[in-house]
Structures are given as structure tokens and as C-alpha cells.
Amino acid sequence: LINGKVELTPEVANHLEMVFGIPASFWNSLEANYRDKIIKVNEENTMEADKNILKHMPYQQMAELGWVSKTQVLVEKVFNLRKFYEVSELSILENSDLIHLACRRLKITDKSDAELLAFAQEAKIKAREIKTSKINIERLKRLIPEIKEMTQKDLSEFSSDLIDLLAGCGIALVILPSLKGSYLHGVTFKDGKKIVIGITNRGKYADRFWFSLFHEFAHVILGHLDKTEDITEQEEADADEWAANMLIDKHE
């Protein structure tokens, strides 16, 4: 017991009472206090690790956008991010095997990776508010010409219609403000029984918006979301080519 080979269970506590005459409740109390201290030490270590991860998170921007609560207290920031990402500790986010994203961004940096995760999570949360039908890729293909016609309109004119059309294909479209320094235009991933496409209103330029959206369509139609590995550079290039040729015929 002293060497840690045997756990101080209620049964062992009863045996100790018989041998030493000291009540089992005393031994059980010692064990409970010991386990409580271990938990607190582990939580303190986890909190310190999460504080270091926090340094790389775009917390201020996320707070300004209302994604998390504003605060200057580090511990509160950590708790807020854990709730936002729906994880028990932020180190879980470092496991790339848990997160598979297809995205269009102009540059990749450590900072942009953190902002990509934040953008994707907010898109995931907002997508829950969109009721979608069963995923239907063939229906999306048939709707491409109709969606292409929307490129002539202002965002305020087509956004709700576009969201409804895609919802009928099992796709939840979420349009979000971009995070500074993210170099991100769009992201696509599966969440349960729906596909989530998050698009930034970066610069509010129509050409960037539509090319990014069709780029994400390409990931869906070309089957890039069906694989477990990360999206390759070649697949990103293929998505670029598909989007370019779909928006403007290559012969033109």
C-alpha cells in the first residue's frame, strides 16, 4: 500500500481498521484527499499548458466578433476557448488526426493555422442553425448553372436563396467575417450528416467570394472530403482549376 502497488479501496480501509484499530472512515478520508490533490495538480499542469497554447490563439479578434466573451483574465480566456472549441483541454486541438479541413487560403503560417481552426469552429457552430436535407452531390452538380447565374447579383439579393439551395443538397453555407492574418477565403468539412462550407466576406469582392465558393464546391464534387488524410497541394490545385473552368469556360 505504501509503495503504491495497492489502491486504498474501502475494502482495504476495512482491513486496516481490523489490523490497527483506526476507523475505516479515517483511511477513506486520506485516500479521498490524496486523489483530490492529484486531480488539482493535473488540472494546474493542464491549465499552464493551455495558457501557452492561448498565446497562439486569435482571442482578441474572436472576442471582437462576439465568438467568445471579452476578458483580460488568462484563466477565463482558457475556459472560454475550451467551451468554444468544445474540448476539455486546448491541447486536443493539436491532434491533426481529429480535424480534416479542405480550405482555400493564400498563405500557411502557425498563426493562420490557429485562425483556420477558429473560423472552422465558428462555421460549425453557426451551421447547426441551418436545417439541411440528406447530402446529395448529384443535386449540387445540377444546381451549379443556377448558382452561377447568381454571380451577377449583389450578396444581399442572393444570400438567402443560395443558402436554401445548398441546404437542399445537405450543405450548410455559413458566411463569416475574415480574421486578420488568416489568409483564409473558405473552408469545407463534414460535420455529422451535413457538409459545412464556411466562406469569408474578405474584402467584399465578388470575384474572391465566388471563386472561393466554387473552389469549396470542387472539394465536395471531386470527393476530397471522403478521404481521411489531409487535402494535398495537388487536390487544392485541382479545386482551383475546376472552379476557374466552371466560372469561365477555359476556351473563353
Secondary structure, DSSP 8 states (H G I E B T S, - for coil): -TTSSS---HHHHHHHHHHH---HHHHHHHHHHHHHHHHHHHHHHHHHHHHHHHTTS-HHHHHHTTSS-----HHHHHHHHHHHHT-SSGGGGG-GGG---EEEES---HHHHHHHHHHHHHHHHHHTTS---S--HHHHHHHHHHHHHGGGS-HHHHHHHHHHHHHTTTEEEEEE---TT--EEEEEEEETTEEEEEEE-GGG-HHHHHHHHHHHHHHHHTTGGG-SS---HHHHHHHHHHHHHHHS-TT-
